[in-house]
Amino acid sequence: MAQYTKRVQAVLTDEQYEMLSDLADETGKPVSQLVREAVEKVYLQKASEERRQAALEKLLSLDAPVADWQEMEDEIIRGGLE
């Protein structure tokens, strides 16, 4: 389980807090967990996907010699035995 060590303070309207508190009661989760899940879903997953996509694009842009899969697999297997 993750160990939470950083504290963040946010100021909500009364209506926002009441709705979040009601949702916490309905789901059985604390408000803090709902906020963490929202941050993860809205911001962190998107940033992670963007980084992975950029890495893939960089990898695909390399001018590396690539054969068909069967030839490459055979070469990998032979390399492990030599």
C-alpha positions as CSV (number, residue, x, y, z in Angstrom):
1,M,0.0,0.0,0.0
2,A,1.2,3.5,-0.8
3,Q,2.6,5.6,2.0
4,Y,1.3,9.1,1.9
5,T,3.9,11.6,3.0
6,K,3.0,14.9,1.3
7,R,0.2,17.1,2.4
8,V,-1.8,19.3,0.0
9,Q,-4.3,21.9,1.1
10,A,-7.2,22.9,-1.1
11,V,-10.1,25.3,-0.4
12,L,-13.5,24.2,-1.6
13,T,-16.9,26.0,-1.5
14,D,-19.4,24.8,1.0
15,E,-21.4,23.1,-1.8
16,Q,-18.3,21.3,-3.2
17,Y,-17.3,20.0,0.2
18,E,-20.9,18.9,1.0
19,M,-21.2,17.0,-2.3
20,L,-17.8,15.4,-1.8
21,S,-18.6,14.5,1.8
22,D,-21.9,13.0,0.6
23,L,-20.1,11.0,-2.0
24,A,-17.6,9.8,0.6
25,D,-20.4,8.6,2.8
26,E,-22.0,6.8,-0.2
27,T,-18.8,5.1,-1.2
28,G,-17.5,4.4,2.2
29,K,-14.2,6.2,1.3
30,P,-12.7,9.1,3.1
31,V,-12.7,12.5,1.3
32,S,-8.9,12.4,1.1
33,Q,-9.1,9.1,-0.9
34,L,-11.7,10.6,-3.3
35,V,-9.4,13.6,-3.9
36,R,-6.3,11.4,-4.5
37,E,-8.3,9.2,-6.9
38,A,-9.5,12.2,-8.8
39,V,-6.0,13.7,-9.1
40,E,-4.7,10.3,-10.3
41,K,-7.5,9.9,-12.9
42,V,-7.6,13.5,-14.2
43,Y,-4.0,14.5,-14.2
44,L,-1.5,11.8,-13.4
45,Q,-2.8,9.1,-15.8
46,K,-2.9,11.5,-18.7
47,A,0.6,12.7,-18.0
48,S,1.9,9.1,-17.7
49,E,0.1,8.2,-21.0
50,E,1.7,11.2,-22.7
51,R,5.2,10.3,-21.5
52,R,4.7,6.7,-22.8
53,Q,3.4,7.9,-26.1
54,A,6.4,10.3,-26.5
55,A,8.8,7.4,-25.7
56,L,7.1,5.2,-28.2
57,E,7.3,7.9,-30.9
58,K,11.0,8.4,-30.1
59,L,11.6,4.6,-30.3
60,L,9.7,4.3,-33.6
61,S,11.6,7.2,-35.1
62,L,15.0,5.4,-34.7
63,D,16.5,4.2,-37.9
64,A,17.2,0.7,-36.5
65,P,17.6,-2.3,-38.6
66,V,14.5,-4.4,-38.1
67,A,13.7,-7.7,-39.7
68,D,10.5,-9.6,-39.6
69,W,9.5,-11.1,-36.2
70,Q,10.4,-14.7,-37.0
71,E,13.9,-13.7,-38.1
72,M,14.4,-11.5,-35.1
73,E,13.1,-14.2,-32.7
74,D,15.5,-16.8,-34.2
75,E,18.4,-14.3,-33.8
76,I,17.5,-13.7,-30.2
77,I,17.3,-17.4,-29.5
78,R,20.7,-18.1,-31.2
79,G,22.3,-15.2,-29.3
80,G,21.3,-16.8,-26.0
81,L,22.9,-20.0,-26.9
82,E,26.2,-18.7,-28.4
